[in-house]
Amino acid sequence: MINTQPNFALNTHSNLQLNGNCGFNIQNDRVSINIDSIANQRDADNVSGTLAIELWALKHPYQGGNFEGVALAGTTIGQILGQHFIPACQYDLIFKEPPVGNWHIVLMLREWNGSAYETRDAVNFAVPYTASWVPTVIKNPTDNVISVSFNETEKTEQSDKKAEAKKPEKPAAKTEAKAVADPTTKAAAKKAQSAKATKAQNRTDTLCLNSATQKEIASIKGVSTKLAARLVEARPFNTLDEVLKVKGMGAKLLEKIQGSISL
């Protein structure tokens, strides 16, 4: 997906600015971001703090101040001297697909103030981004059977619950008779239900790298104890690219555990 102009920059009256045309190009799990220039209009001796370029998905266009949304991609770009600028900026980053729905895409220039990143300038893209359900096709090579699995969502789970509620209940006497005749059936069903609940919980829970303990991080499959210690030492993380810079965290490993972590 390519999105360039038309877009509109937020008038933040900031002396750190995104200038000219800005755009992004999404290809599978990567996104390339293009900016004509990033400028520091402060006095010549006023160096910026560490700057970051971040792409966000928000429910409404960004109007300044605090916001809530989903971080799609980001990277730090260092500092800029006063009265200087970086021309022809291009960044190739890991892209995180937002949840299902319609989103407003915002490109932000953020500055580290010593304790957190603050937004200095932003560009709201005019064309909204729609994230939809994507079916997964699975082919069994042994029996040549193809099955299609759709992503589970709260909507489908609620529909399943309604369908189950409409099913006629079996007579109590028949259920009791079956339990007496085959006592292992009830135990097996309870065990299967517990396993299903555990699997569902594992699928939705994510581990926050910025607050989890070293032991909890090391419990993620593929993360060693040494890497967990380095992650704890290097945090807080504001973007996935910062996580990628930790020694021992390769792009393949990050892609593998991305669905199990959050910032």
N, C-alpha and C positions, 0 to 999 in steps of 0.2 A: 504494500500500500504506500503510495507516495502522496505527501501533503506538503505543499509549499504555500505560496500566496493563493487566495487572499487570507491574510491573518491580521491581527491587530495587536500592537504592543500596549501593555498596561502603562499608563502614565504615572510612574512611581516617584517622579522628581528625583531620581537617584543619580549619583554621579558615576555609578557603575552600570553600563548599558549594553544591551544587545542591539546592534545597529544593522540596518539593511534588511535584506530578505533572510528569513529563517525557514527551514523545512526539515522533514524527516521522511525516511524510507524504510518500511518494515518488510523484512524478508524472513519468514519463518521465525526463528528465535533470535534474530539479530535486527538491530535498527541502526541506521546511519543518520546522523544529525548534521545539518549544514547551517552555518551562520556566517554572514558576510564579514562581521567583525565584532569583537568584544572590547570595549573601551573603558579606561579609567580616566574620568574627567577631573579628578581631584588635583590638588597642587602637586608640583613636580616632586616634592619630597614626601608625599603621602602615598605610601605603598599600601595596596589592598591586603586584606587578609586572604587566607587560602580560599580560592573560588571553586565552585562546583557547577557543572551543567547537569540539570535533571529534567527528565520528561515525566509528567504526571498525568493521571486520568482523574478528573474531577466530575462530580455530578452537575456542577454549574461552572460557568466561566470564572476565572480567577479575578477578583476585584481588589486584592490587597489584603494584608493582615493574615490572621490565622486561617488555615484551610484543612479540610479532610479529603483524602483521596487515596489512590493507589500509585506507588512509585513504579514506573515502567522501566526506566533505565537511568543511568547517571554515572558521572565520573568527575574527579577533581582535576583542575587545570592549573594549579599553582597560583602565584601572585602576579599582579600587574603593577608596574610603576605608575606613578601619577603622570598624567599627560601622555600616556602610551596606550597602544591598542594591539590586539592580536588579529591579523587579517585572515580571511579565507579559512575559517575553522571547520574542521571535519572530524567527527568522532564515530567510530564503529563500536557499538556496545551490545551487551546481552539484553534481550528484550523479554520482559515478563508480561504475559497476556493478562489483562484485567478480568475480573469476574464477568459473567454474562450480563449484558445490559448496554445502554447507550451512555457514552462518556464524552466529556469535553477534554481535548488534549491541550496541555499547557507546557510550554518550555520555560524553565526558570533558570535565572542566574542567581546563585546563592553564595553568601560570604560567611566564613567562620568568624564568630565574634569572641571566641575564647571559650565558649561553653556550648554553643549550638550554631547551626547554619540559619541565616536569615535571608529572605528573598529580597534581592535588590532590583531586579527587573524581570519581566515575564512577557511571554507572547502567547496569546490565546489563538488557537487555530480555528478557523471558521467552520470547517467541515467536521462533524462529530464522528466518533469512532464507535462502531457497533461490535461487541463481542458476543458470539452466539455459540450454541451447542455444536460440538464436532463429534460425529460418530467414529468409533475405533473399530476397524475391520480386523478380525482375527481369523487366520486360516490354519487349520490343523493339518500338518503334512501327512499324517498317518491315515486319515480317513477322508481327506479332501473335502472337509466340511468347513464352510465359511460362516462365521457368526458376526453380528454387528452389535457393539456395546456402546450405549450413549452415556455421556457424562451424567452422573447423578447430581440432582439439584434439590433444593428445598421444595420446589414446586412439585417435582415428580414424587418426592417422598410423601408430601401431603396427599397427592392423588392416590398413592398406594394405600395410605391409611384410610381414606374414604372408601376405597374399593373393599378393603378388609372389613370395614364397618357394615357394609351392605350384605356381606355373606351371611346366610342363615346359620344360626347357632345349632349345633348338634344336640340332640336330647341328652340331658344330664345322665340318664340311666345308661345310655349306650356308651358315653365317654367313660363312666366309672367301670363298666364291664370290661372295656378294653384295657384299662389300667390294671385291673386285677388279672386279666388273662396274660398280659405281657408287660410286666413291671419295668423291663429294660427300655421300652419304647419312650416312656416319659423322661427317663434320665438322659437318653440319647438326644431327645429333642431339646431338653434344657441345655445340654452341653453344646449343641449346634447353635442354639440361639445366643449363648454366651460368646461363642467364637465369632459369630456374625457381628455382635455388638462391639466386641473388641476390635475387629477389623475395621468397622465403620468409624470408631473413635480414632484409630491410628491413621485413617485416611484423611480426617478433617483437622486433627491437632497438628500444630506446627510449633517449633521450638524457637523462641526469640533469642538470637545470638547476643543481643545487647544486655540480657538479664539472666539467661540460663547459667547454671553452675558449670564448672569445668567437667564434672562427672556426667552431667546431662548431655553436654555437647559431645563428649566422647562416646556416648551411647548411640549416636547416629551411625548407621552402617557406613563404613568407609572412612570414618574420621578417627584417627589415632589419638592416643593420649597426648602425645607431643603437640599435634596439630590443635587439639582442643585447648591446650595451655597457651599456644601462640594466639589463638582467636580471642581468648579471654584477655590476654595482655594487650592486644591491638585495639580492642573496642573502646569507644562506641563506633559502630558502623552506620553510615548514612546512606550508602549505596552498595549494591552488590559488587561493583567494581572494586570497592575498598576491601571487601572480603577476599576478592581474587588476588589482591596484592600480598596477602599473608603467606609466608613461606610454607610450602607443602600443600597449598590449596590450588590445584590446577583447574583449568576450565572444564574438563570432563567431570571431575569430582564435584565441582560446584553445580554443574548441570544435573548431575545425578541426585544431589541432596536438596536441590532448590525447592522441590515441593514439600520438604520436611522442615524448612526454616523460614523465619521471618525476621524483620528488623524492628 
